[in-house]
Amino acid sequence: MAAIKFGTDGWRGIIAEDFTFENVRKVSQAIADYVKSSTTAGKQPVIIVGYDNRFLSEEYAKTVSGILSANDIKVIFTKKSVPTPAVTYYIKEKGLSGGIVVTASHNPAGFNGIKFKTGNAASAAISVTLKIEKLIPQASVKAVDFDEAKDRGLIAVQNIDSDYLGFIKKYIDLNLIKNSGMKLLVDYMYGTGTGYIEELLSRGKVKTTVIRNERNPSFGGVNPEPVPKNLEVFLKTAKKQRPDVAIALDGDADRIAAADARGRYLSSGEIISLILLHLLEYRRLKGTVVKTISGTSRIEKIAADFKLKLLEVPVGFKNISEIMLHEDVLIGGEESGGIGFKGYIPERDGIVSGLFLMETSAAEKKPIHKIMSELEKRYGRLYYDRIDLKIPSDKGKASIEALKEKVPDKLAGKKIADIKDYDGLKFILNDTSWLLLRASGTEPILRVYAESPSRQFLKILLDTGKRMIFNAA
């Protein structure tokens, strides 16, 4: 059995192969050991445990809770499957020692995983997960039966929805949205976000259509990742119904995708750009803007236009979270749909992101496609895409390292203006187009990202990236 490793957001594995009850016990014990070692002497740690809609997630979560209880850690167990950001908000609201969510987020249905959030309501930093990884091989597992621990008062089963929804009701201008009369489409992708938006917008004038809103551990045969290849039914429904706003959430509701009334997919960079301008011009807020290396350059243009500090970090929202813990961040976003906001948790939230997109449309009194068209006239049109190559992680990383040793002067016939290699290998060309090659931190996949002012050249860049990887392999 390979060593258990944490990726960009937690540990994930194939159910019954890597993600077994035995390994869950080991990881839970290692987390318990870490939590106890980092808790002030004489104080009992309190951890919230939540779970998603995947196969056996609730049973895995009960196993986690039994381990924590046996290690004298008080457990709050969610009454039902919940969005990851709801768990994270509860940590902040109640001042807990941390939280664990049994979820593989956007991964295929055959996967499950564990996300560990620390007491600062953020994903565990690399320095923390490295300590946990070192504790796993030597973990001496202590366990107690879940029902027994509950009867003894070691585990409290709690419905956390009222805390989460109560915050959102104060944070988002729901009255503005409710009175807009907008047409809204929501695709829950069979995930844990189901029902929350309808609850928040109840007794209003919004005409809401929801799809894929039941529990389905197989996710209908597609990955619960809100990218175009998994959103065929969503995009077709948007094209047919022509909503003002259309949003899709991933499996644990911490990431978002969107579409316009024509059924055109909006990239994460477009969503971030729309919300950023809304926060600046409608809400009159300021602060640092944070983007990952794989994010659109349009965000840089907006930040420069408003004279805002902009920081770029490696892929993985925990890198954005680290900055949010120490700086006044207005918005932080990644290309995969994770967005975090000022005055909230230092984490991403797909539901809040979707509500901000609705607030944007309601404030402008226009459908999203018209607002996007105005934004493009102001900052230029950009085409963005990503392809995923199924390559073992070690082989993919080796290919990128080999490419670093022989960097070309030109790419697809254009001169290279700059190269960044702190997370994969990114080529920035003299016409502002760029190509990024990097290995996924959660799956055996090598990702090829590109952006260009030309749709045709975007395809050339993606094809060039694929050839470069296969030639170096």
C-alpha positions as CSV (number, residue, x, y, z in Angstrom):
1,M,0.0,0.0,0.0
2,A,1.4,3.4,-1.0
3,A,2.0,6.0,1.6
4,I,-1.0,8.2,2.4
5,K,-0.5,11.7,1.1
6,F,-2.5,14.9,1.3
7,G,-3.1,16.8,-1.9
8,T,-4.1,20.4,-2.6
9,D,-7.2,19.9,-0.3
10,G,-7.1,16.8,1.8
11,W,-6.5,13.1,1.3
12,R,-8.4,11.3,-1.4
13,G,-8.4,7.7,-2.6
14,I,-10.4,5.1,-4.5
15,I,-13.1,3.5,-2.2
16,A,-12.1,0.0,-1.1
17,E,-8.7,0.3,-2.7
18,D,-7.0,3.2,-1.0
19,F,-9.9,4.8,0.9
20,T,-10.6,1.9,3.3
21,F,-12.0,1.9,6.8
22,E,-8.5,0.8,8.0
23,N,-6.8,3.8,6.3
24,V,-9.6,6.1,7.5
25,R,-8.9,5.0,11.1
26,K,-5.1,5.6,10.6
27,V,-5.6,9.1,9.2
28,S,-8.2,10.0,11.9
29,Q,-5.8,8.9,14.6
30,A,-3.0,10.9,13.1
31,I,-5.3,14.0,13.0
32,A,-6.3,13.3,16.6
33,D,-2.7,13.1,17.6
34,Y,-1.9,16.4,15.8
35,V,-4.9,18.2,17.3
36,K,-4.1,17.1,20.8
37,S,-0.4,18.1,20.4
38,S,-1.4,21.6,19.2
39,T,-4.1,22.2,21.8
40,T,-3.4,24.2,24.9
41,A,-2.8,22.0,28.0
42,G,-5.9,21.4,30.1
43,K,-8.3,22.4,27.3
44,Q,-10.4,19.7,25.5
45,P,-10.4,20.0,21.7
46,V,-13.7,20.2,19.9
47,I,-14.0,19.0,16.3
48,I,-16.9,19.1,13.9
49,V,-17.4,16.2,11.5
50,G,-19.4,16.5,8.4
51,Y,-19.9,14.4,5.2
52,D,-21.1,14.5,1.6
53,N,-23.5,12.4,-0.4
54,R,-21.0,9.8,-1.6
55,F,-21.2,6.0,-1.0
56,L,-20.6,5.2,2.7
57,S,-19.7,8.8,3.5
58,E,-21.8,8.9,6.7
59,E,-20.4,5.6,7.9
60,Y,-16.8,6.8,7.3
61,A,-17.7,10.0,9.2
62,K,-19.0,7.9,12.1
63,T,-15.7,6.0,12.1
64,V,-13.8,9.3,12.2
65,S,-15.9,10.5,15.1
66,G,-15.4,7.3,17.0
67,I,-11.6,7.7,16.7
68,L,-11.7,11.3,17.9
69,S,-14.0,10.5,20.8
70,A,-11.6,7.7,22.0
71,N,-8.9,10.3,22.0
72,D,-10.8,12.6,24.4
73,I,-11.8,15.0,21.6
74,K,-15.4,16.4,21.8
75,V,-17.2,15.8,18.5
76,I,-20.0,17.7,16.9
77,F,-21.5,15.4,14.2
78,T,-23.7,17.0,11.5
79,K,-27.2,15.7,11.4
80,K,-27.1,15.3,7.6
81,S,-24.8,15.7,4.7
82,V,-23.7,19.3,4.4
83,P,-21.7,21.7,2.2
84,T,-18.1,21.9,3.2
85,P,-18.3,25.7,3.7
86,A,-21.1,25.2,6.2
87,V,-18.7,23.1,8.3
88,T,-15.9,25.6,7.9
89,Y,-18.2,28.5,8.9
90,Y,-19.3,26.6,12.0
91,I,-15.6,26.3,13.1
92,K,-15.2,30.1,13.0
93,E,-18.6,30.9,14.5
94,K,-18.2,28.5,17.5
95,G,-14.4,28.9,17.9
96,L,-13.8,25.1,17.5
97,S,-10.4,23.4,17.3
98,G,-11.1,22.3,13.7
99,G,-13.2,20.2,11.4
100,I,-13.2,17.1,9.2
101,V,-15.4,16.6,6.2
102,V,-15.6,13.2,4.6
103,T,-15.7,14.2,0.9
104,A,-13.9,13.8,-2.3
105,S,-15.4,17.1,-3.6
106,H,-15.3,17.0,-7.4
107,N,-13.6,13.6,-7.8
108,P,-15.3,10.7,-9.6
109,A,-17.9,8.7,-7.7
110,G,-15.4,5.9,-7.0
111,F,-13.4,8.2,-4.8
112,N,-13.8,9.5,-1.3
113,G,-11.7,11.6,0.9
114,I,-11.0,13.6,4.1
115,K,-10.7,17.4,4.2
116,F,-9.2,18.7,7.5
117,K,-9.9,22.3,8.4
118,T,-7.9,23.8,11.3
119,G,-9.1,26.1,14.0
120,N,-8.6,29.2,11.9
121,A,-11.4,27.9,9.6
122,A,-9.1,27.2,6.7
123,S,-7.8,24.1,4.9
124,A,-4.8,22.7,6.7
125,A,-1.5,24.3,5.4
126,I,1.2,22.1,3.9
127,S,3.2,22.4,7.1
128,V,0.3,20.9,9.0
129,T,-0.5,18.1,6.5
130,L,3.2,17.1,6.4
131,K,3.1,16.6,10.2
132,I,-0.1,14.5,9.9
133,E,1.5,12.4,7.2
134,K,4.5,11.6,9.4
135,L,2.1,10.6,12.2
136,I,0.1,8.1,10.1
137,P,2.6,5.1,10.0
138,Q,3.1,5.2,13.8
139,A,-0.5,5.9,14.7
140,S,-1.8,3.6,17.5
141,V,-5.5,3.6,16.8
142,K,-7.9,4.1,19.6
143,A,-11.6,3.7,18.8
144,V,-15.0,3.7,20.4
145,D,-18.4,2.8,18.8
146,F,-20.2,5.8,17.5
147,D,-23.5,5.1,19.2
148,E,-21.8,4.3,22.5
149,A,-19.8,7.6,22.3
150,K,-23.1,9.5,21.5
151,D,-24.8,7.9,24.5
152,R,-21.9,8.9,26.7
153,G,-22.2,12.5,25.5
154,L,-18.9,12.4,23.7
155,I,-20.6,13.1,20.3
156,A,-23.3,15.7,19.9
157,V,-25.4,15.4,16.7
158,Q,-26.2,18.9,15.5
159,N,-28.1,20.6,12.6
160,I,-25.7,23.4,11.6
161,D,-27.9,24.8,8.8
162,S,-29.4,27.7,10.9
163,D,-25.9,29.1,11.7
164,Y,-24.8,28.9,8.1
165,L,-28.0,30.3,6.6
166,G,-28.2,32.9,9.3
167,F,-24.9,34.4,8.3
168,I,-25.6,34.4,4.6
169,K,-28.9,36.2,5.2
170,K,-26.9,39.1,6.7
171,Y,-24.0,38.9,4.3
172,I,-25.8,38.9,0.9
173,D,-28.4,41.4,-0.2
174,L,-31.2,38.8,-0.4
175,N,-34.0,41.4,-0.6
176,L,-32.4,42.9,-3.7
177,I,-32.3,39.4,-5.3
178,K,-35.8,38.3,-4.1
179,N,-37.4,41.5,-5.5
180,S,-35.6,41.3,-8.8
181,G,-38.0,38.8,-10.4
182,M,-35.0,37.2,-12.2
183,K,-35.1,33.8,-13.8
184,L,-32.6,31.5,-12.1
185,L,-31.3,28.0,-12.9
186,V,-29.4,25.9,-10.4
187,D,-27.7,22.6,-11.0
188,Y,-26.7,20.9,-7.8
189,M,-24.9,18.1,-9.5
190,Y,-26.4,15.7,-6.9
191,G,-24.2,17.4,-4.3
192,T,-24.6,18.7,-0.7
193,G,-25.7,22.2,-1.8
194,T,-29.2,20.9,-2.6
195,G,-32.0,23.0,-1.2
196,Y,-30.0,25.9,0.3
197,I,-30.6,28.5,-2.4
198,E,-34.3,27.8,-2.6
199,E,-34.5,28.2,1.2
200,L,-32.6,31.5,1.1
201,L,-34.8,32.9,-1.8
202,S,-38.1,31.6,-0.5
203,R,-41.1,34.0,-0.4
204,G,-39.5,36.1,-3.1
205,K,-40.2,36.8,-6.8
206,V,-37.3,34.8,-8.2
207,K,-38.4,32.1,-10.7
208,T,-36.1,29.2,-9.8
209,T,-35.6,26.0,-11.7
210,V,-33.4,23.3,-10.1
211,I,-31.9,20.2,-11.7
212,R,-29.9,17.2,-10.4
213,N,-31.1,18.0,-6.9
214,E,-31.5,14.5,-5.3
215,R,-28.9,12.3,-3.7
216,N,-27.2,10.1,-6.2
217,P,-23.9,8.6,-5.1
218,S,-23.0,7.7,-8.7
219,F,-23.6,11.4,-9.7
220,G,-25.5,10.3,-12.8
221,G,-22.3,8.8,-14.3
222,V,-20.4,12.1,-14.5
223,N,-17.9,13.7,-12.1
224,P,-19.5,16.3,-9.8
225,E,-17.0,18.8,-11.1
226,P,-18.6,21.9,-12.7
227,V,-16.6,21.9,-16.0
228,P,-18.2,21.9,-19.5
229,K,-17.8,18.1,-20.1
230,N,-19.9,17.4,-17.0
231,L,-22.5,20.2,-17.5
232,E,-24.2,19.1,-20.8
233,V,-27.7,18.9,-19.2
234,F,-27.1,22.2,-17.4
235,L,-26.0,24.1,-20.5
236,K,-28.8,22.6,-22.6
237,T,-31.4,23.6,-19.9
238,A,-29.9,27.2,-19.8
239,K,-30.2,27.5,-23.6
240,K,-33.8,26.3,-23.5
241,Q,-35.0,28.4,-20.5
242,R,-32.8,31.5,-21.0
243,P,-32.3,32.4,-17.3
244,D,-30.8,35.7,-16.2
245,V,-28.4,33.7,-14.0
246,A,-27.5,30.0,-14.2
247,I,-25.2,28.4,-11.6
248,A,-23.8,24.9,-10.9
249,L,-22.2,23.7,-7.7
250,D,-19.7,20.9,-7.2
251,G,-20.1,17.8,-5.0
252,D,-19.5,19.5,-1.7
253,A,-20.8,23.0,-2.8
254,D,-17.5,24.9,-2.3
255,R,-17.0,25.6,-6.0
256,I,-19.2,27.2,-8.7
257,A,-19.7,27.3,-12.5
258,A,-22.1,29.4,-14.4
259,A,-23.8,29.9,-17.8
260,D,-25.6,32.7,-19.6
261,A,-29.0,32.8,-21.2
262,R,-27.5,31.4,-24.5
263,G,-26.2,28.3,-22.7
264,R,-22.6,29.5,-22.9
265,Y,-20.4,28.3,-20.1
266,L,-18.8,31.0,-18.0
267,S,-15.3,30.2,-16.8
268,S,-14.3,30.7,-13.2
269,G,-12.2,33.7,-14.3
270,E,-15.2,35.3,-15.9
271,I,-17.3,34.7,-12.7
272,I,-14.5,36.2,-10.5
273,S,-14.2,39.2,-12.8
274,L,-17.9,39.9,-12.7
275,I,-18.1,39.6,-8.9
276,L,-14.9,41.6,-8.4
277,L,-16.3,44.5,-10.4
278,H,-19.6,44.3,-8.5
279,L,-17.8,44.4,-5.1
280,L,-15.8,47.4,-6.3
281,E,-18.4,49.5,-8.0
282,Y,-21.7,48.5,-6.3
283,R,-20.5,47.6,-2.8
284,R,-17.6,50.1,-2.9
285,L,-15.2,47.7,-1.2
286,K,-11.4,47.6,-1.4
287,G,-8.7,45.0,-0.5
288,T,-6.1,42.7,-1.9
289,V,-7.0,40.5,-4.9
290,V,-5.5,37.0,-5.0
291,K,-5.4,34.6,-7.9
292,T,-3.7,31.3,-8.7
293,I,-1.1,30.9,-11.4
294,S,-3.8,29.2,-13.6
295,G,-6.2,32.1,-13.4
296,T,-7.2,34.6,-16.1
297,S,-5.1,37.6,-16.7
298,R,-8.3,39.7,-16.9
299,I,-8.2,39.8,-13.0
300,E,-4.8,41.5,-13.2
301,K,-6.2,44.1,-15.5
302,I,-9.1,44.9,-13.2
303,A,-6.9,45.1,-10.1
304,A,-4.5,47.4,-12.0
305,D,-7.4,49.6,-13.1
306,F,-8.6,50.1,-9.5
307,K,-5.0,50.3,-8.1
308,L,-5.5,47.2,-6.0
309,K,-2.7,45.0,-4.7
310,L,-2.6,41.7,-6.6
311,L,-1.0,38.5,-5.4
312,E,-0.5,35.3,-7.4
313,V,-0.1,31.9,-5.7
314,P,0.2,28.2,-6.7
315,V,-2.9,26.2,-7.5
316,G,-4.8,25.1,-4.4
317,F,-7.2,27.3,-2.4
318,K,-5.2,26.7,0.8
319,N,-2.6,29.0,-0.7
320,I,-5.2,31.7,-1.1
321,S,-6.5,30.9,2.5
322,E,-3.0,31.5,3.9
323,I,-3.1,35.1,2.6
324,M,-6.7,35.6,3.7
325,L,-5.6,34.8,7.2
326,H,-3.1,37.7,7.3
327,E,-4.2,40.3,4.8
328,D,-7.3,42.3,4.0
329,V,-8.4,40.2,0.9
330,L,-11.3,41.5,-1.1
331,I,-11.6,38.4,-3.2
332,G,-9.5,35.3,-3.8
333,G,-10.2,32.9,-6.6
334,E,-8.9,29.8,-8.5
335,E,-9.6,28.6,-12.0
336,S,-11.5,25.6,-10.8
337,G,-14.4,27.7,-9.4
338,G,-13.3,28.2,-5.8
339,I,-13.8,31.8,-4.6
340,G,-13.4,33.4,-1.2
341,F,-14.6,36.8,0.0
342,K,-13.8,39.6,2.4
343,G,-15.5,39.5,5.8
344,Y,-16.3,35.8,5.7
345,I,-14.3,32.6,6.2
346,P,-10.8,32.3,4.7
347,E,-12.2,29.6,2.4
348,R,-14.2,29.1,-0.8
349,D,-18.0,28.8,-1.0
350,G,-20.0,28.0,-4.1
351,I,-23.3,28.9,-2.6
352,V,-22.2,32.4,-1.6
353,S,-20.4,32.8,-5.0
354,G,-23.6,32.0,-6.8
355,L,-25.6,34.4,-4.6
356,F,-23.1,37.2,-5.4
357,L,-23.6,36.5,-9.1
358,M,-27.3,36.9,-8.5
359,E,-26.7,40.1,-6.6
360,T,-24.6,41.4,-9.5
361,S,-27.5,40.7,-11.9
362,A,-30.1,42.2,-9.6
363,A,-28.0,45.4,-8.9
364,E,-27.4,46.0,-12.6
365,K,-31.0,45.0,-13.6
366,K,-29.5,43.0,-16.4
367,P,-29.0,39.3,-17.2
368,I,-25.4,38.1,-16.7
369,H,-24.6,37.8,-20.5
370,K,-25.2,41.5,-20.9
371,I,-23.0,42.4,-18.0
372,M,-20.3,40.1,-19.3
373,S,-20.5,41.7,-22.7
374,E,-20.0,45.2,-21.1
375,L,-17.0,43.8,-19.1
376,E,-15.4,42.4,-22.3
377,K,-15.8,45.8,-24.1
378,R,-14.0,47.4,-21.1
379,Y,-11.2,44.9,-20.5
380,G,-11.0,42.9,-23.8
381,R,-12.2,39.5,-24.7
382,L,-10.2,36.4,-23.6
383,Y,-10.7,32.7,-24.4
384,Y,-9.7,30.2,-21.8
385,D,-9.8,26.4,-21.6
386,R,-8.2,23.4,-19.9
387,I,-7.7,19.8,-20.9
388,D,-6.8,16.9,-18.6
389,L,-4.4,14.2,-19.6
390,K,-4.6,10.9,-17.7
391,I,-0.9,10.4,-16.7
392,P,0.4,9.0,-13.4
393,S,1.4,11.8,-11.1
394,D,5.1,10.9,-11.0
395,K,5.4,10.6,-14.8
396,G,3.6,13.9,-15.3
397,K,5.9,15.7,-12.9
398,A,8.9,14.1,-14.5
399,S,7.8,15.4,-17.9
400,I,7.5,18.9,-16.7
401,E,10.9,18.8,-15.0
402,A,12.4,17.5,-18.3
403,L,10.8,20.5,-20.1
404,K,12.3,22.9,-17.7
405,E,15.7,21.7,-18.7
406,K,15.2,22.7,-22.4
407,V,12.9,25.8,-22.6
408,P,12.3,27.0,-26.1
409,D,12.6,30.6,-27.3
410,K,9.2,30.5,-29.1
411,L,5.9,28.7,-28.5
412,A,3.5,28.1,-31.4
413,G,5.4,30.6,-33.5
414,K,5.2,33.4,-30.9
415,K,8.0,34.8,-28.7
416,I,8.0,33.9,-25.0
417,A,8.0,37.0,-22.9
418,D,8.2,35.3,-19.5
419,I,8.3,31.9,-17.8
420,K,7.0,30.9,-14.3
421,D,8.0,27.6,-12.8
422,Y,7.0,27.8,-9.2
423,D,3.9,25.5,-9.9
424,G,4.3,23.6,-13.0
425,L,5.6,25.4,-16.1
426,K,3.9,28.5,-17.4
427,F,4.8,30.3,-20.7
428,I,3.6,33.9,-21.1
429,L,3.8,35.0,-24.8
430,N,4.3,38.5,-26.2
431,D,0.6,38.9,-27.2
432,T,-0.4,38.1,-23.5
433,S,-1.5,34.6,-24.4
434,W,-0.2,31.9,-22.0
435,L,0.2,28.2,-21.6
436,L,0.5,26.3,-18.2
437,L,1.4,22.7,-17.7
438,R,1.1,21.2,-14.2
439,A,0.3,17.9,-12.5
440,S,-2.9,17.7,-10.4
441,G,-2.6,17.5,-6.6
442,T,-5.6,15.3,-6.2
443,E,-5.7,12.9,-9.2
444,P,-3.3,11.1,-11.6
445,I,-3.9,13.8,-14.2
446,L,-1.7,16.4,-15.9
447,R,-3.5,19.6,-16.7
448,V,-2.9,21.8,-19.7
449,Y,-4.3,25.3,-19.3
450,A,-4.3,28.2,-21.8
451,E,-5.7,31.6,-22.4
452,S,-5.6,33.8,-25.5
453,P,-7.4,36.8,-27.1
454,S,-7.9,34.5,-30.1
455,R,-10.2,31.4,-29.9
456,Q,-8.2,29.8,-32.8
457,F,-4.8,30.4,-31.1
458,L,-6.2,29.0,-27.8
459,K,-6.7,25.6,-29.5
460,I,-3.2,25.8,-31.0
461,L,-1.8,26.4,-27.6
462,L,-3.6,23.5,-26.0
463,D,-2.5,21.2,-28.8
464,T,1.1,22.4,-28.4
465,G,0.9,21.7,-24.7
466,K,-0.3,18.2,-25.3
467,R,2.5,17.5,-27.7
468,M,5.1,18.9,-25.4
469,I,4.0,16.6,-22.6
470,F,3.9,13.5,-24.7
471,N,7.3,14.2,-26.4
472,A,8.9,14.7,-22.9
473,A,7.3,11.6,-21.4
